[in-house]
């Protein structure tokens, strides 16, 4: 008989700034996450005090959370929820945060970076890297474009952080990367980091443009990458979440975010539990 461990992570850019829908939409996000009950949730764009209060409130399923407090919202607007205990966690700022002049002004105010969280009491060491890269407002990922080169520098720093993680650790890197699956930046990052993309080749968009935004922006830009310890065989199941409109807490109906959630569920046999 073989006993398997199951671990699930979901990432969502929750569009949590100061806008009219936050008060009803974000409690609905929590309701849906409680229903799905992943082990870990990585959130991006937690950009308002209200969003932070909602996500740090008592939760039936999620008992712990990690973030680096800022003046009004977390550094990087990054927030990680967990079902079980969290150990050490820290935030690493990207060295290239975009230009002060131009559309990346808001990215600089957010202080883009990586929230590194080490989980406790798991059957093997697990480290979660939650991130949100610079936006590419012109959707120009040509190799000579300034936005793409800035994203490349962030991805190179992120890949170096991944490589520093212990070899015996299960590493998951999740978030809004603002680069489309399959582009040269994506391929270079996978090569440099040693990560795998469980949804490789999947062209379904994870960004849902607002009305009036060109359809070319509807691309797969949200990811969960993973690296498994040597010798560990892992079964991987993937799903895109929050595709359809849902009833909001407090009335009304709508989408949970302008992004879809990406969920990855892993199953493996812990060596100590294996019985030949």
Phi and psi in degrees as a GROMACS rama.xvg file:
@    title "Ramachandran Plot"
@    xaxis  label "Phi"
@    yaxis  label "Psi"
@TYPE xy
-117.54  128.293  UNK-2
-99.5188  134.23  UNK-3
-114.973  145.409  UNK-4
-96.3888  138.774  UNK-5
-118.432  133.479  UNK-6
-138.559  132.68  UNK-7
-129.597  138.827  UNK-8
-130.88  138.458  UNK-9
-127.622  134.087  UNK-10
-115.496  142.989  UNK-11
-152.436  123.978  UNK-12
-77.7574  108.876  UNK-13
-90.3329  1.26569  UNK-14
50.9739  57.0501  UNK-15
-101.343  33.0262  UNK-16
-79.6146  -169.442  UNK-17
-85.7664  88.9201  UNK-18
-135.544  167.01  UNK-19
-61.9851  -25.6775  UNK-20
-91.23  -8.17119  UNK-21
-59.159  -43.0952  UNK-22
-61.6223  -29.0596  UNK-23
-101.592  -33.8447  UNK-24
-74.1863  -45.0432  UNK-25
-69.8903  -37.2615  UNK-26
-60.308  -31.2468  UNK-27
-69.4711  -36.8787  UNK-28
-57.3977  -46.5621  UNK-29
-62.7501  -40.7212  UNK-30
-59.0004  -44.1935  UNK-31
-70.7914  -34.1497  UNK-32
-69.1061  -37.9104  UNK-33
-60.9389  -37.2481  UNK-34
-67.7691  -43.1454  UNK-35
-74.6531  -33.9532  UNK-36
54.2489  52.0012  UNK-37
-70.4377  163.606  UNK-38
-69.603  -36.8284  UNK-39
-138.464  142.288  UNK-40
-125.008  127.332  UNK-41
-104.087  123.344  UNK-42
-115.309  143.61  UNK-43
-120.742  162.256  UNK-44
60.8045  41.8925  UNK-45
-84.6794  83.5096  UNK-46
-115.608  26.1947  UNK-47
-149.555  152.694  UNK-48
-58.8107  -35.5276  UNK-49
-63.7819  -44.5344  UNK-50
-60.2601  -42.4364  UNK-51
-64.9086  -41.4554  UNK-52
-63.4521  -42.6377  UNK-53
-62.3516  -41.5978  UNK-54
-80.9141  -20.3226  UNK-55
-94.3261  -2.40495  UNK-56
-68.6162  162.455  UNK-57
-58.1075  139.91  UNK-58
-136.164  142.43  UNK-59
-67.6015  -40.1573  UNK-60
-97.1308  -39.7616  UNK-61
-97.39  109.922  UNK-62
-95.4988  -17.6284  UNK-63
-137.087  160.867  UNK-64
-151.355  162.93  UNK-65
-137.369  136.796  UNK-66
-169.726  161.499  UNK-67
-104.928  114.245  UNK-68
-62.2287  137.248  UNK-69
-114.645  -165.155  UNK-70
-66.3486  -45.7221  UNK-71
-122.167  -23.9595  UNK-72
-154.367  168.888  UNK-73
-62.5184  152.282  UNK-74
-56.444  135.365  UNK-75
72.1524  -2.2008  UNK-76
54.5824  34.676  UNK-77
-106.912  139.764  UNK-78
-148.949  128.686  UNK-79
-119.66  126.677  UNK-80
-104.292  147.766  UNK-81
-141.423  148.684  UNK-82
-76.3018  -33.854  UNK-83
-113.907  -171.744  UNK-84
-65.5008  144.164  UNK-85
-108.097  136.192  UNK-86
-93.7223  -131.207  UNK-87
-65.0762  140.723  UNK-88
-145.604  146.413  UNK-89
-154.433  162.228  UNK-90
-114.022  134.364  UNK-91
-117.883  119.473  UNK-92
-77.6951  144.415  UNK-93
-71.2358  139.675  UNK-94
-68.2706  -35.9284  UNK-95
-102.145  110.631  UNK-96
-109.687  15.3407  UNK-97
89.0902  175.394  UNK-98
-89.7521  147.712  UNK-99
-69.4679  -34.0406  UNK-100
-95.2342  123.626  UNK-101
118.788  -172.693  UNK-102
-66.2251  -19.2557  UNK-103
-80.204  5.79916  UNK-104
-54.8095  -44.7673  UNK-105
-67.5569  -32.6314  UNK-106
-62.9587  -39.9762  UNK-107
-65.9432  -39.0661  UNK-108
-63.7781  -33.9856  UNK-109
-71.3924  -25.7022  UNK-110
62.1634  71.4919  UNK-111
-59.4841  146.181  UNK-112
-177.866  -155.329  UNK-113
-129.683  126.778  UNK-114
-96.4049  111.672  UNK-115
-98.7144  123.355  UNK-116
-129.236  126.688  UNK-117
-102.788  124.524  UNK-118
-84.9826  151.406  UNK-119
-111.033  160.05  UNK-120
57.4984  34.7811  UNK-121
-100.988  159.139  UNK-122
-67.0839  -14.9083  UNK-123
-151.405  160.529  UNK-124
-62.1548  133.11  UNK-125
-130.286  129.597  UNK-126
-122.27  132.627  UNK-127
-115.316  127.168  UNK-128
-111.008  114.051  UNK-129
-103.444  128.684  UNK-130
-147.602  162.929  UNK-131
-146.596  112.623  UNK-132
-82.6338  167.115  UNK-133
-52.0091  141.878  UNK-134
-75.4782  150.628  UNK-135
-112.413  85.4464  UNK-136
-65.0063  -25.597  UNK-137
-92.3759  2.55651  UNK-138
51.1648  41.3038  UNK-139
-113.172  101.82  UNK-140
-106.627  24.6777  UNK-141
-64.6737  150.13  UNK-142
-64.4614  -19.1807  UNK-143
-103.595  7.65246  UNK-144
-83.3461  141.947  UNK-145
-60.4718  -44.514  UNK-146
-61.0757  -40.8458  UNK-147
-66.24  -37.4076  UNK-148
-68.5374  -35.2654  UNK-149
-66.2232  -41.695  UNK-150
-63.0165  -37.6423  UNK-151
-59.9023  -42.5769  UNK-152
-64.3916  -37.9009  UNK-153
-66.3523  -41.9796  UNK-154
-65.4459  -35.898  UNK-155
-65.1764  -40.1747  UNK-156
-66.2815  -40.85  UNK-157
-63.9148  -41.5264  UNK-158
-61.5734  -38.2251  UNK-159
-65.4352  -37.3723  UNK-160
-64.0657  -41.4168  UNK-161
-60.7464  -45.8092  UNK-162
-65.2185  -22.4926  UNK-163
-78.1063  -13.7962  UNK-164
-72.8203  143.644  UNK-165
-55.6163  142.016  UNK-166
-61.6322  -28.5509  UNK-167
-86.8216  10.1962  UNK-168
-101.6  137.476  UNK-169
-78.846  118.848  UNK-170
-111.656  128.906  UNK-171
-122.118  129.653  UNK-172
-118.286  117.997  UNK-173
-134.57  150.85  UNK-174
150.687  -168.193  UNK-175
-95.5365  106.274  UNK-176
-90.618  -15.4643  UNK-177
57.2046  25.3289  UNK-178
-130.526  143.805  UNK-179
-79.4126  144.102  UNK-180
-56.56  132.413  UNK-181
95.429  -12.2989  UNK-182
-72.8516  171.57  UNK-183
-63.1332  -34.064  UNK-184
-64.283  -41.9888  UNK-185
-59.9289  -49.0168  UNK-186
-64.0537  -42.2256  UNK-187
-65.0005  -40.4218  UNK-188
-63.0618  -44.7388  UNK-189
-60.5216  -41.8417  UNK-190
-65.6181  -42.4587  UNK-191
-72.3101  -35.8844  UNK-192
-88.4825  -25.0883  UNK-193
77.2711  14.4542  UNK-194
-85.7544  162.218  UNK-195
-117.985  147.94  UNK-196
-107.362  108.485  UNK-197
-62.111  -19.4252  UNK-198
-105.469  22.3929  UNK-199
-52.2209  131.457  UNK-200
88.3139  -9.45854  UNK-201
-80.8499  118.016  UNK-202
-99.021  8.09229  UNK-203
-65.1217  130.319  UNK-204
-64.3816  145.13  UNK-205
-111.114  -4.36963  UNK-206
-111.259  131.744  UNK-207
-110.341  101.221  UNK-208
-61.6659  145.169  UNK-209
-67.7973  157.809  UNK-210
-54.0219  133.521  UNK-211
95.5963  -16.611  UNK-212
-84.3587  133.796  UNK-213
-55.0644  143.905  UNK-214
-64.2553  -19.9584  UNK-215
-64.6711  -15.7239  UNK-216
-79.9146  -11.4952  UNK-217
-77.7695  95.5898  UNK-218
-140.088  159.894  UNK-219
-79.1748  99.7434  UNK-220
-120.914  -2.50085  UNK-221
-106.878  135.58  UNK-222
-138.158  155.974  UNK-223
-127.237  108.115  UNK-224
-96.7681  157.711  UNK-225
-146.462  155.096  UNK-226
-135.844  123.679  UNK-227
-99.6042  151.241  UNK-228
-63.4199  152.181  UNK-229
-57.3457  136.822  UNK-230
83.6126  -4.38935  UNK-231
-96.261  122.314  UNK-232
-94.4937  124.91  UNK-233
-122.542  130.857  UNK-234
-88.8386  136.316  UNK-235
-123.154  130.757  UNK-236
-123.085  136.545  UNK-237
-123.446  157.06  UNK-238
-158.59  143.406  UNK-239
-95.7175  129.568  UNK-240
-112.509  160.274  UNK-241
62.1371  43.2699  UNK-242
-75.5003  -37.4881  UNK-243
-105.293  164.672  UNK-244
-69.8692  150.026  UNK-245
-135.471  159.637  UNK-246
-67.2535  131.263  UNK-247
-81.2561  148.481  UNK-248
-62.4582  126.452  UNK-249
92.5364  -0.679083  UNK-250
111.814  152.351  UNK-251
91.146  173.446  UNK-252
-140.066  145.433  UNK-253
179.101  -177.981  UNK-254
-78.504  154.332  UNK-255
-77.2945  -25.1063  UNK-256
-165.241  172.63  UNK-257
-83.3674  0.51513  UNK-258
-118.21  156.089  UNK-259
-88.1271  158.271  UNK-260
-86.7043  145.556  UNK-261
-115.516  121.771  UNK-262
-117.984  134.875  UNK-263
-124.902  127.278  UNK-264
-114.356  127.189  UNK-265
-113.459  142.442  UNK-266
-134.245  134.523  UNK-267
-152.528  164.081  UNK-268
-96.7134  121.116  UNK-269
-73.9224  130.118  UNK-270
-48.9144  -38.5455  UNK-271
-70.7156  -16.7612  UNK-272
-98.1384  -8.54017  UNK-273
-72.1713  134.561  UNK-274
-124.284  114.835  UNK-275
